[in-house]
Amino acid sequence: MSAVHLSENVTTADVIIEVLQHIDRYRLTVLEALERLPVFAGLRSQQIRRVLRRLECRALIASAPLHRGVTYWYLLPQDTQRLGLPEDRSGSLSEPAKIRAYAMLRFCCLSAKPRVRLTRQDIATRLPEFDRPGLPSLYYFESSGSGRLGITRIDAGYRGRWDRVVQTLRDDIEAHLRRPAWRQLIMAGRFEFTLLTVLPEKADRIRESLAQHSDASRASVQVVAMPELLPFITLHI
């Protein structure tokens, strides 16, 4: 990796760990997200691709088509445990898992407001009062200064019944309000519920439906349109 000029005080080991931990956190990554990692500050796309090729040659990561014209990278089992990464989060992704992981990656790493996806280990070690068996790996931390926590739900359907989507959000709110630790954050305005959907028109319709339910007003709820998911949907129409 000597041909790649890294930032001052950044070593080859730093790069390897940073990239692998990033992919482990989000289950996949794309070049656009890697370009925003601090360890790659100031590097061009060609230089980052050179790093990725070296990691592929070491059988630490592999690549596959995300959708037409876009590549994603994922972990391979070899050496992941030695580096302290769980083996069950390696390997290529199914189509539904790929959509969920890419939506979370975009929401956290490619939005105007930076966020960090929380792993189960993050919650168990840093937020043990919130940990429980079966906790979904859909939580995030807003790292832009507010310190707000949140949970995402991903509606990847091109069409669909609005009431089912709205009911899922209502169920999430109710489930979190029943638990004292989450309820305290919700009442303090430090926890939010986020729905990621594909089209702006559908996002508007969901917001209108939510406005008709008083229990949705008990918490901070946002519906975010993510048209970047449209290629996944059109591939299956």
C-alpha positions in Angstrom: 0.0 0.0 0.0 3.0 2.2 -0.2 1.9 3.7 -3.5 -1.1 5.3 -1.8 -0.3 8.5 0.0 -2.3 8.5 3.3 -2.9 11.3 5.7 -0.2 12.2 8.2 0.0 9.7 11.1 -2.3 7.2 9.3 -0.8 3.7 9.0 -1.7 0.7 6.8 -3.2 -1.0 9.8 -5.3 2.1 10.5 -6.8 1.9 7.0 -7.5 -1.8 7.2 -9.3 -1.6 10.5 -11.2 1.6 9.6 -12.5 0.1 6.3 -13.4 -3.3 7.8 -15.1 -1.8 10.9 -17.1 0.5 8.6 -18.3 -2.4 6.4 -19.1 -4.4 9.5 -21.2 -1.6 10.9 -23.3 -1.2 7.8 -22.9 -4.7 6.3 -21.9 -3.1 3.0 -20.4 0.0 1.6 -20.0 1.9 -1.7 -17.2 4.2 -2.9 -19.3 7.4 -2.2 -19.4 6.4 1.5 -15.8 5.4 1.7 -14.8 8.8 0.3 -16.2 10.4 3.4 -14.2 8.3 5.9 -11.6 10.4 7.8 -8.9 7.9 7.0 -9.4 8.6 3.3 -9.4 12.4 3.6 -7.8 14.0 0.6 -7.6 10.8 -1.5 -9.0 10.5 -5.0 -11.4 7.7 -6.0 -8.6 5.9 -7.9 -6.5 5.7 -4.7 -9.3 4.4 -2.6 -10.1 1.8 -5.2 -6.4 0.7 -5.1 -6.8 0.2 -1.3 -9.9 -1.9 -1.9 -8.2 -4.0 -4.5 -5.4 -4.8 -2.0 -8.0 -5.8 0.6 -9.7 -8.0 -1.9 -6.3 -9.7 -2.8 -6.0 -10.5 0.9 -9.5 -12.1 0.9 -10.7 -9.7 3.5 -13.4 -8.1 1.3 -15.2 -8.8 -2.0 -17.3 -6.8 -4.3 -20.6 -7.4 -6.2 -23.0 -5.3 -8.3 -25.4 -3.2 -6.1 -27.4 -2.2 -9.1 -26.5 -1.2 -12.6 -23.3 0.8 -12.6 -22.8 0.7 -8.8 -20.5 -1.7 -6.9 -20.7 -2.6 -3.2 -18.1 -4.2 -1.0 -18.8 -6.7 1.8 -16.7 -8.6 4.3 -15.3 -12.1 3.8 -15.1 -14.5 6.7 -11.3 -15.0 6.4 -9.5 -13.1 9.2 -12.5 -11.2 10.3 -12.6 -12.9 13.7 -8.8 -12.3 14.1 -9.5 -8.6 13.7 -12.3 -8.7 16.3 -15.2 -8.7 13.8 -18.1 -11.1 14.0 -18.1 -13.7 11.2 -21.9 -13.8 11.0 -21.8 -10.3 9.5 -19.7 -11.3 6.6 -20.6 -12.7 3.2 -22.7 -11.4 0.3 -26.2 -10.1 1.0 -29.6 -11.3 -0.1 -31.6 -8.8 -2.1 -33.9 -7.7 0.8 -30.9 -7.4 3.1 -29.0 -5.4 0.5 -31.8 -2.9 0.2 -32.1 -2.5 4.0 -28.3 -2.1 4.4 -27.9 0.4 1.6 -30.8 2.5 2.9 -29.2 2.6 6.3 -25.8 3.4 4.8 -27.2 6.3 2.8 -29.2 7.7 5.7 -26.3 7.6 8.1 -23.2 8.3 5.9 -24.5 10.1 2.8 -27.0 12.5 4.3 -26.5 16.2 5.1 -26.7 15.3 8.8 -24.1 12.7 9.9 -25.3 9.7 11.9 -23.7 6.4 13.1 -25.5 3.1 13.0 -25.4 1.4 16.4 -24.5 -2.2 16.5 -25.8 -4.6 19.1 -22.4 -4.5 20.7 -22.6 -0.7 20.9 -25.9 -0.9 22.7 -24.8 -3.7 25.1 -21.6 -1.9 26.1 -22.5 1.8 26.0 -26.3 1.7 26.5 -26.8 -1.4 28.6 -30.1 -0.1 30.1 -31.6 -0.3 26.6 -30.3 -3.7 25.7 -32.6 -6.7 25.5 -32.9 -10.0 23.5 -34.2 -9.6 20.0 -33.3 -5.9 19.8 -33.3 -4.9 16.1 -30.1 -3.5 14.6 -31.8 -0.5 13.3 -30.8 2.1 15.8 -28.6 5.1 15.1 -26.9 8.0 16.9 -27.0 11.5 15.5 -23.4 12.6 15.7 -23.9 16.2 14.6 -24.0 17.5 18.2 -27.6 16.9 19.3 -26.8 13.4 20.7 -30.2 12.2 19.6 -30.9 8.5 19.2 -33.3 7.0 16.7 -34.6 3.9 15.0 -35.3 3.4 11.3 -37.9 1.4 9.5 -37.4 0.9 5.8 -40.4 0.8 3.4 -38.9 -0.4 0.1 -42.2 -1.0 -1.6 -42.9 1.0 -4.8 -46.6 0.9 -4.0 -48.4 -0.5 -0.9 -51.0 0.2 1.7 -50.3 3.4 3.7 -52.1 2.0 6.7 -49.7 -0.9 7.2 -46.7 1.5 7.1 -48.4 3.9 9.5 -49.3 1.0 11.8 -45.7 -0.2 11.9 -44.6 3.2 13.1 -47.4 3.4 15.7 -46.4 -0.1 17.0 -42.8 1.1 17.3 -43.8 4.2 19.2 -46.0 2.1 21.6 -43.3 -0.5 22.1 -40.7 2.1 23.0 -43.0 4.0 25.3 -43.7 0.9 27.3 -40.0 0.7 28.3 -38.9 3.2 30.9 -35.4 3.9 29.5 -36.7 4.6 26.0 -39.7 6.5 27.3 -37.5 8.9 29.2 -35.5 9.7 26.1 -38.7 10.1 24.0 -40.3 12.5 26.5 -37.1 14.5 26.6 -37.1 14.9 22.8 -33.9 12.9 22.5 -35.3 10.0 20.5 -36.8 9.9 17.1 -38.6 7.4 14.8 -37.6 7.5 11.1 -39.3 5.9 8.2 -37.2 5.6 5.0 -39.3 5.2 1.8 -38.6 5.5 -1.9 -40.7 8.2 -3.5 -41.5 11.7 -2.2 -45.1 11.3 -3.2 -45.4 8.2 -0.9 -43.6 10.0 1.9 -46.2 12.8 1.7 -49.0 10.4 1.8 -47.6 8.6 4.8 -47.1 12.0 6.6 -50.8 12.8 5.9 -51.9 9.5 7.3 -49.7 9.9 10.4 -51.2 13.3 11.1 -54.6 11.6 11.6 -53.3 9.6 14.6 -52.8 11.3 17.9 -50.4 8.7 19.2 -47.9 9.6 16.5 -47.7 13.1 18.1 -46.3 11.6 21.3 -42.9 11.2 19.7 -40.6 12.8 17.1 -41.4 11.1 13.8 -39.9 11.8 10.4 -40.6 10.3 7.0 -37.6 10.6 4.6 -37.9 10.0 0.9 -34.9 8.1 -0.5 -35.3 8.0 -4.4 -31.8 6.4 -4.5 -33.5 3.1 -3.7 -35.6 3.3 -6.9 -33.2 1.2 -9.0 -33.8 -1.7 -6.6 -37.5 -1.4 -7.1 -37.5 -1.0 -10.9 -35.3 -4.1 -11.2 -38.2 -6.1 -9.8 -41.2 -4.5 -11.6 
